[in-house]
Amino acid sequence: QVQLVESGGGSVQSGGSLRLSCTASVDFFIIAVMGWYRQVPGSQRELVADVARDGSSNYADVARDRFTISRDNAKNTVSLEMNSLKPEDTGVYFCNVRGCNSELNYWGSGTLVTVSS
């Protein structure tokens, strides 16, 4: 069984900051990668950033230099610190965890981030 609990979404003005957090409850596999994806209406879900178990991270161009992803392996948590937010960062942010097997791919229910100009 896998349960992902997300928190930290909300509304902020342009230039502001938000921190998203996700805690994963997993009892049958070791999480290889934890990440955050974003989806806006009419568009596909897209990667914002992810981080491997060894701490190596991967950022989308839109997130690089403004967002920082981090994880705590012992607690199975992943956080996304978002700074200098822009209206185009608005969307639903989904937590994602993956195991070494591609079939082990799970999503949170999403948290809404709204950035106003």
N, C-alpha and C positions, 0 to 999 in steps of 0.2 A: 504494500500500500504506500502511496505517495501523496503527501499533502503539502502544498505550498501556500504560505500565508504572507501576503504582501501588505506593506504599509508605507505611508509617507507621501502619497499623492495629494494634490490639492491645487489651489489657485494662487498664482503669484504674478506680480507685474514683471514686465520685461526688465532684464538685468538682475533679477532676483535669483534666489537659490532654493533648491529642494533636495532632500535626501530620501531616496527610496530604499526600503529594506525588504528582504524576503528570507523567511526561515523555511527550510525544507525538512519535512519529516519523512525519512526514508528508512525502510527496514530490511531491504533485500538486495541493495547494490550500493557500491561506492560511487559517489558523484564525481564524475571526471571534470565536467565543465558546468559552470553556473553563469547565467547571463541575463541581460535585459534586452527586450525587444520592444518596438514601438509600432503602433498601428493607428492610422487616421482613416476616417471614413472614405471608402472608395479606393483605398490603397492596400497593398499587401503588408503583412507584418514584416518589419525590417529590423535587422540587428542594430542595437545601439552599442553594446559592449559585452564582452564575455571574458571570463577568467578561468584558467585551468587550475587544477589542483596544486600545481607547482608555483602558482602565482603569476604565470605569464598571461598577459592580457591582450585583448584585441579590441580595437575601437573602430566604429564607423567614422568616416571623415567628418560628419556633422557633430560628432561627440568629442573628437580628439581636441585636446587643449582646453576643453571646458568641463568635461565630465571625468570623474575618476571612479573606477570600479574596484571593489575590494571584497574579499571573502574570508570567512573564518571556517576552516575545515572542521575544527572540533565541534563547532555549533551548527554546521551546515547552514550558514547564513551568507548572503551576498548583499552588498549595498552599492548604491549608485549615488554619488555626490554630484549634483548638477548645479553648475554655476553659470553666471552670465546667460541666463535663460532668455530665449527668443520666442516670439509668438509661433514660429514654425516648429518649435519643440512640443507644441500642444499635441496631445494624443493619449491613447491608452497604453500604458507601459505594462508589459507582461514579464514576469519572472520565468526563467526556463532552466531546467536542470537536465543533464544528459549523463548517461553512463558510458562505458567503453563500447557497449553494444548499441548500434544505431537504433535499435528498437526501444531502448530505454531513453525516452524523450518525453518530458512532462512540462506542463504549463500551469502557471497560476491563472487566477480569474481576471487579473488585470486591475490596474489602479489608474485613475484619470489624472492627468496633469494638464492644467490649463494655464497658459501664459498670455496675459493681456498686454496690449501695447499702451 
